[in-house]
Amino acid sequence: MAETKTTEIALEVQIACVRREIRQRKSVYPRLVEQGRMLEATADRELAAMQAVKRTLMALLEARQGELFGGE
């Protein structure tokens, strides 16, 4: 896979990527648990971690937007 030459990827793009990843995990993990290839606790933890990433990125975006529009 080619490495991106851009040093910064917009927060909106990162959030969209994380949202896709969450949807993918919600689709795939139940099947992996059912097949015995992943523990349910692991699936829950990994999904929760990615949801936390989304919340963090969204908070950063809101903070940046606040700075742009006169917030402190």
For each residue, the residues with C-beta under 8 A, 3 or more apart:
1:
2:
3:
4: 9
5:
6: 9
7:
8:
9: 4 6 13 14
10: 13 14
11: 14 15 57 60 61 64
12: 15 16 61
13: 9 10 16 17
14: 9 10 11 17 18 57
15: 11 12 18 19 54 57 58 61
16: 12 13 19 20
17: 13 14 20 21
18: 14 15 21 22 50 53 54 57
19: 15 16 22 23 54
20: 16 17 23 24
21: 17 18 24 25 50
22: 18 19 25 26 47 50 51 54
23: 19 20 26 27
24: 20 21 27 28
25: 21 22 28 29 43 46 47 50
26: 22 23 29 30 47
27: 23 24 30 31
28: 24 25 31 32
29: 25 26 32 33 38 43 46 47
30: 26 27 33 34 43
31: 27 28 34 35
32: 28 29 35 37 38 43
33: 29 30 36 37 38 39 40 43
34: 30 31
35: 31 32
36: 33
37: 32 33
38: 29 32 33 42 43
39: 33 42 43
40: 33 43 44
41: 44 45
42: 38 39 45 46
43: 25 29 30 32 33 38 39 40 46 47
44: 40 41 47 48
45: 41 42 48 49
46: 25 29 42 43 49 50
47: 22 25 26 29 43 44 50 51
48: 44 45 51 52
49: 45 46 52 53
50: 18 21 22 25 46 47 53 54
51: 22 47 48 54 55
52: 48 49 55 56
53: 18 49 50 56 57
54: 15 18 19 22 50 51 57 58
55: 51 52 58 59
56: 52 53 59 60
57: 11 14 15 18 53 54 60 61
58: 15 54 55 61 62
59: 55 56 62 63
60: 11 56 57 63 64
61: 11 12 15 57 58 64 65
62: 58 59 65 66
63: 59 60 66 67
64: 11 60 61 67 68
65: 61 62 68 69 71
66: 62 63 69 70 71 72
67: 63 64 71
68: 64 65
69: 65 66
70: 66
71: 65 66 67
72: 66
